[in-house]
């Protein structure tokens, strides 16, 4: 209700959805007089559209846009290799070609990184959605830095083109963990 001889101020708020991409532009405004409807019959006149100066560019990627897929390996056998430990889908960050340059992962479990984990490798999905070391390109071993495994995946000479993602393709990145073999009672 707008009392006689007064004005009201309205705020319209919004945000970028999870499907918005880096460099999209949001810009709200009133396109024409029909954008306003009142209970009393009146004429709205003036210059349209009415919009704020400037626009609102979308910047970055939200963690909610990165999909963690279920990993079907409930346990890792001692001494086994190339066990799928993390399967994530990372979208391109915008309407232009993009490339993942670095990937860092942390162990959120109880295995000791230098004693019980022999190594971590990054792999790129070949497009079929299934992790297969015989078909998927191996990006390389990831280095343990003291609190995480870090991989400069974008510097791979062999798979540099595969790491570039166009706007319509979503890359899937996989990590495997190799467990060290331990012998009970060994000196």
Residue pairs with C-beta under 8 A, 6 or more apart in sequence:
2 8
12 28
14 26
14 28
16 24
16 26
16 58
18 62
18 64
18 65
20 26
20 58
21 58
21 91
21 92
21 93
21 94
21 95
21 167
22 58
22 59
22 60
22 61
22 93
22 94
22 95
23 57
23 58
23 94
23 95
23 96
24 57
24 58
24 95
25 55
25 56
25 57
25 58
26 55
26 56
26 57
26 58
27 51
27 55
27 56
28 51
28 52
29 49
29 50
29 51
29 52
30 36
30 48
30 49
30 50
30 51
31 48
31 49
32 48
32 49
33 43
33 44
33 45
33 46
33 48
35 48
36 44
60 93
61 90
61 91
61 93
65 91
66 88
66 89
66 90
66 91
67 88
67 89
68 86
68 87
68 88
69 87
69 88
69 89
69 172
70 87
71 84
71 85
71 86
71 87
72 84
73 83
73 84
73 85
76 83
76 177
76 179
77 179
78 179
78 180
78 181
78 182
79 179
79 180
79 181
80 178
80 179
81 118
81 176
81 178
81 179
82 121
82 133
82 176
82 178
83 176
83 177
83 178
83 179
84 131
84 174
84 175
84 176
85 120
85 175
85 176
85 177
86 105
86 174
86 175
87 131
87 172
87 173
87 174
87 175
88 172
88 173
88 174
89 170
89 171
89 172
89 173
90 100
90 170
90 171
90 172
90 173
91 165
91 170
91 171
92 98
92 165
92 166
92 167
92 168
92 169
92 170
92 171
94 167
95 167
96 167
97 164
97 165
97 166
97 167
98 164
98 165
98 167
99 154
99 160
99 163
99 164
99 165
100 153
100 154
100 163
100 165
100 171
100 173
101 152
101 153
101 154
101 155
102 150
102 151
102 152
102 153
102 154
103 122
103 142
103 150
103 151
103 153
103 173
104 148
104 149
104 150
104 151
105 120
105 142
105 148
105 149
105 175
106 147
106 148
106 149
107 113
107 117
107 148
107 149
111 117
111 179
113 144
113 149
114 144
115 180
116 179
116 180
116 182
117 177
117 178
117 179
117 180
118 178
118 179
118 180
119 141
119 142
119 177
119 178
120 141
120 142
120 144
120 149
120 175
120 176
120 177
120 178
121 138
121 139
121 140
121 141
121 142
121 175
121 176
121 178
122 138
122 139
122 140
122 142
122 151
122 153
122 173
122 174
122 175
123 131
123 133
123 136
123 137
123 138
123 139
123 173
123 174
123 175
123 176
124 136
124 137
124 139
124 159
124 162
124 163
124 171
124 172
124 173
124 174
125 131
125 136
125 171
125 172
125 173
125 174
126 132
126 135
126 136
126 137
128 135
129 172
131 174
131 176
133 176
136 174
137 158
137 159
137 162
139 151
139 153
139 156
139 159
139 163
140 151
140 153
140 156
141 151
142 149
142 150
142 151
142 175
143 149
143 150
143 151
144 150
149 175
153 163
153 173
154 160
154 163
156 163
163 171
165 171
